[in-house]
Each structure stands twice: as C-alpha cells, then as structure tokens.
Amino acid sequence: IFYQYTEQQVYIVYILSLGWSMLMIPMVARLVTKFGIQNWLFVAHLLSVIAIGFLFQLLDVHHFYVLVIFMLSYQTLIGMICVGYIALLPLIFPVSMRFTGVAVSYNFTYCIA
C-alpha cells in the first residue's frame, strides 16, 4: 500500500512535505501576483499533468531519499495549484456572497460546538 515504504518513513516525509508547503506557499503567492492568476494556473496545471506520471514512477526505486523528493515535488505541484485558486476565488464571487458564505459557515460551526 505504501510502495514498500514503512508507515514511519511515509509519516516522517509527509510531515516534512507539509512543512515545505508552509514555507513555499507564500513564495508562490508572490509569483502568482507577478505573473497573473490565469497564466499561473495554466502553467501549474500543465506542469502537473506532465510531471505527475514521472513522480509516481519514482516511487518504484524504493529508497528513502526518493520518497522525500517525491513528496516535496508533489506538495510543490499541489501548492502551485491551490494558491492560484485561492487568488482566483475572490474575483469570481461578489463581496456580499463571500460575506454570506463566511457568516453561514461560522454560525453553523458555532452551533455544532
């Protein structure tokens, strides 16, 4: 299930890749504002489609450092796409709809708690 990697190895690398995401996303956000949202999303999706097959083939090497390279690269691709969408959403929805969505989710969560 883990391509011959132990659960401990996968967990350690996953935590490391989440830390990488945390550091990388603000840098990517600056690039999105520099290059434009639509251009960025096009490049991020194209790069993901091209690279994802090669990334999963890396896992057949069964080496810990390859797992690290895989997870850091994968989180980079995911972060590139997510940051583009986060920048795009405010442009799609009007302010009143965004405030309504925040208010509904906040009050619903408050009721559950």
N, C-alpha and C positions, 0 to 999 in steps of 0.2 A: 504493500500500500504506500510506502514511503520511498520507493525506488532503492531498496536495500539500505537506507539510512535509518539509524536508530531514532526513536522518538526524542531522545535528549539532543541529538545533533540537529534535528529539524526544529525543535523548540528554541535552541540557542541561536540558530541562524535566523529564525523568524523574528525573535526579539531584536537582534542586530539589524535586520532589514527594516523593522518598524522605526528604530532609532534613525536609520539612514533616511527614511521617508520624512521624519520630523525635521531633519536638517535640510533636506533637499527641497521640500515644497515651497518655502519662502523664496528660494533662489529661482525656482521655476515660475513662481508668480511674477517676479520681476521681468523674466523673459517674455511671459505672456503679454504684459503691458507694453513691452518694447516692440514685439513682432505683430501684435494684433491677435484677437481671440480666434477668428476663423482660420487664419493661417496656421496658428499654433495647433488647433485641433486637427486640421488636415494632416500636418506633419506628424503629430503624435499618433494618430490612428494608422497612418501609412507605415510608420516605423514599427508600430506594434504588430501589424499584420505580417510584415516582413520578418521581424525578429522572433516572434513567439515560437515558431516551429523550431528554430535553431536553439532557442533557450531550453526547450524541453528535451531536445536531443542531448544537451549537455549532461542531463541527469543520468544518462546511461554510463557515464565514466565512473561513477561510484567513488568519488573522492570528496573529502570534506570541503576542500577549497573550491571545488567546482560547485558544490551546493551553495557556498557563500556567494560566488559570482552569479549564480542563477538567481538567488533571492534578491540580491542588490539590484540586478538588472531588471528583474520582474517588478519590483517595487518602484523603480525609476519609471518604467513604462506606465504603470498604474497611476503614479503621481502626476505624470505629464498629462494624462487624460483627465484625471479628476480636477486638477487645477484649472484646466481650460473650461470645464463645465461649470465650476463654481464661479468663474468670471463671466460666463455666458448667462446664467440664470437671472441675475438682476436686470439684464437687458430685455429678457423675454416677458417677464411679468411686471405689470404696473405696481406702483408702490402700495396702493390700497390692498391689492390682492396679497402682496407679500406680508403686510402687517396682519391681515386676517389669518393667514396661514400660521404665522408665529403665535398669534393670540390663541388660536384654536388648539395648537399642539401644546402650548404652555398650560392652558387651563385643563386640558384633558389629562396631562401628566400630573398636574396638581390634584385632580380628582382621584386618580389612581393611588397616589402617595398618601 
